[in-house]
Amino acid sequence: MIYFPNAKINIGLQVTGKRKDGYHDIETVFYPVYLTDILEVIPLSNNDRGEDCFVNTGDQVDTDPSDNLCVRAWHELSKIMSIPKVKIHLHKIIPSGAGLGGGSSNAAFVLMALNDLFNLNIPVSRLAEVAGRIGSDCPFFLYNKPVLAVGRGNVFKEVKVDLAGIHIIIVSPRININTALAYKEVNIHEHAESLEDVIKKDPVNWQDEIVNDFEHVIFEKYPEICHIKKKMLSAGAFYSSMTGSGSAVYGLYKEKVDLKPLKDEFPGLFIWEGIL
């Protein structure tokens, strides 16, 4: 079975406190973006010894295959259901370590694929429990609808954010940000308004009111990421932001944008354009 795990962007990311469990309380909006990887999951044949049960083509994921989130998804589901071994082929397109949720999406789609492939009939709510053991944002990709995420990013509330027809450009400088280190250095402070209230405003007003608290930390270390955001805005974006703890930056535009100036400005970087 072939699936197309998609990316997400964060619209705003407020870090509101440190939790007793070592995580941070956050407030963010996850929004699905149809920049996708390609995922194939097939049962292992009786003659297959099981070598190369995970194959990675395209961009290479910098982890041991046994630690890949796709493989973890199979292991987590096998703890509650008796399922055959499978071969997983992941063709990676979504940049890793960029705040786009590619790894979590891959894992969520493996869970969906296993559910379909073996007719397990597991409800989405139960799959979400399994996904939550893999990553805080992993359950989001089972629903793939805009949500306000609070707690450590694992408590979801539907939110009405209509960006239908809006053009989006994502630029990844291919800088792999260590999320744990970013959280250690981020500034925790009170915000004048909750993101839940601000997100209801007209998107054309978001730039001055919706913030990603990680930008200050990441921009100071990697000025080139800040430069990408400035170029997005100068190219006509009504809103531009780093997504997650970085390093990818996206811009939202009312009309299609000529990508040539951006490609000339950032040769060799990952640049993707789509419509929300």
N, C-alpha and C positions, 0 to 999 in steps of 0.2 A: 504494500500500500504506500502511496506517495502523498506526502503532506507538504505544506508550505508554511512553516513557523514564521510568524511575523514579529517585527520589532515594536517597540513602544517609545513614546517620548514622555518626559515629565513636564507638565505645565506647572511651574512653581515647585519649589521644594524647601519647605520651612522646617528647620530642626528646632523643636520646641523644648526638649529636655533630655536628660540622661536617665535611663531606666535602671532599676535594681538588677535586672538580668544581664546588664552589660550592653544592651542595645540602646538606641536613641528613639525617642518619640518624634515622629515626623508628620507632616501634613503635605500631601502632594496629590496631583491629578495624573493618573495614568491614562494615556490616550493611545489607542492602537494605530500603528502605521504599517502600510503594506509593502514595506521593504522586507523581503523574505529570504530565508534559507530554503533548502530543498532537503526533505527527509524521507527516506525509504525504510520501512520496517517489514521484514519478511521472516517467517518461521525458519529455523535451521532444519535442514533435511537430516534424515537418519544417518546419511553418509558423511555429514559435515562434522568434523571433530571439534568444531567450536573456535578454531583459531580465527583471528581477525573478525570477531563478532561485532566490533565497532570499526568502521572505516570512515576516515575524514578526508574529504577532498575540498578543493577550493582553498580558502584561507585556513591555515592550520591552527587548531586550538592547542594552546601551550599547556596541556595537562597530560598526564598518563592516561591512556584510553580507559583503564579501569576506574579512574576518578572522574571521567566525563559525566556531565549531568544527565546525558541521555542514558548512559549505563546505570547511573544511580536511580533513574526513574524506573527502569526494569526491576532493579533490586528492591526498591521500596514497595512496588506493587506486588512483587512475588512474596512479600512478607504477609500479605493478607489474602492473596489468591494463588491458587496453583496454576501457573502459566508456563508454557514451554519457553525454551530459550529462543532467542531471535538474533538475526543479523541486522544491525543498524548502519545505514549509510547516510552520513550527514555531509551535504555539500554546503560549505560555509560561505555566506556572502555578507551577512551582517557583521560589521567589525566587532571584535571582542574587546572587553574592557573599556567600552565607550559610553556606557550608561544607556544603552538601547535595549537591554534585557534579552539579548539573543540566546544566551545559555539557558535562562529560565524558560523562555519560549520553546526551545528545543525539547527540554524535559517535559513540559506540559503537553506538547504534541505527541511525544512518545507515549505518554499515559493514554491520550485519546486514541492513538493508533492501536495500542494493545487492547484497549476496550473494544474497539471495532473489530480487530483482526480475530479475536478469540470469542466474540459475542458474549462478553462478560456482563453486559447490562448494568454496569456500575453507574449510579447516578452522579451527575456532575458535582454535587455537594460532597460526595464521598471521595471522588477523585481530587477535589480541592484540598481535602484533609491530607491526602498523600502528597500532593504537590507542595503543601505548606512545610513538609519536612525536608524538602529539597531546597527551597528558597522562599524568602518572604513575598516576593512579587510573582512567584511561579503560578499560584492559583489564578492570577489576573488573566493569564492567557487562555484559560479554559472558558472564560466568559467573553473576553475580547470586546468589552464595551467600556466607554469612559467611566472611570470611578474616582471618587475621592478616597485616597488611601491614608489611614491614620494608624496610630499605634506605632509598631516598628515597620509599618508599610504593609501589614498583612490583614488589616481590617478595612473592608471595602464598603463604600456607600455609593449608590448610583448618583450620578451628577449629570445635569443637563448642560452639555457643552456642544454646541452645534457649529462645527467647522466644515460642514459639507461644502465641497467645491473649492476650498482654500488650497492653494498651492504650497507645497512644503519643499524646502531644500535642506538636506542633511550633509554636513561636512565633517568627516572624521580625520583628525590629524594623525591617527594611528599611534596615539600615545596611550599606553595601557595604564589607567589610573588604579592604584590600590585602594579599594573602597574602605577597607578597615583603617588605613592610615589617614584617609581623607576625613573620616568621622572623628578621629582623634584630634584633628586640628581645626575642625569647623567651630565657628563661634555660635554658642547657644544664647539666644536672646529673645525677648518678647517682641511680637509683631503687632503693629497698630490694628490690623484687621486679620481675621482668620481667612485662610485661602478659600474656605467654603463660601464666604461672603464675596470675596473679590472676584472669584471665577464667574460669578453671575453677571458681571458687568460686560459691557460691549468689548469684544476682543481688541478692537482698535485702541482701547485705553489700557490694555494690559501692561505695556512696556514700562510704564512709570509706577505700576502698582504690584505686579507679580514678580517675585524674586526667587532666585535659586541661591540658597545660603552658601553653597559650595563654591560659587564663582569667585568670591574674594580670595579663598585659599588657593584654588587651582590657577586662577589668572596670575597670581603673584609668582607661582612656581613656573608656569608655562605661559608667558606673555603671548605666544603665538596663538593660543586658544582665544584669548581676549581679542586679538587682531581679527580672527575669523568672525567673531560676533559683530565687531564694528563694521566689517565689510558686508555682512548680511544686512545690517540696518541701512548702510549707505546705498545698497542695491535695491532698497525699497521695501524691506520687510517691515510690517507693522508690529511684529513681535519677534524677538530673537532671544534665545536662551541656550545655555548649556543644558544638556539633559542628564538627569541623575547626578552622580558625582563626577561626571565627565568620562571621556574627553570630547565626545561629539557635540556639535553645536547645530541647532536648526533655526531656520527662519521661516516665518509664515507670510505669504504674499497673496494679495487679492487677485493678481493676474500672473500668467506664466512669465517667467524671468529668463532672459538670455543668459545661459550658463557660461558662455565663453569668457567673459571677464573674470568670473570666479575660477574657472579652470586655468586661465592664464596666471592668475594671482597665486593659486595653490596647485602648481603642477605636481602630479603624482599622488595627491591626496584622494581619499575616497569621497566622491561627491554623488549624491543621489537626489533625484527630483521625483515627486509624486503629487497626487491629489488626495486630500483627506475626504 
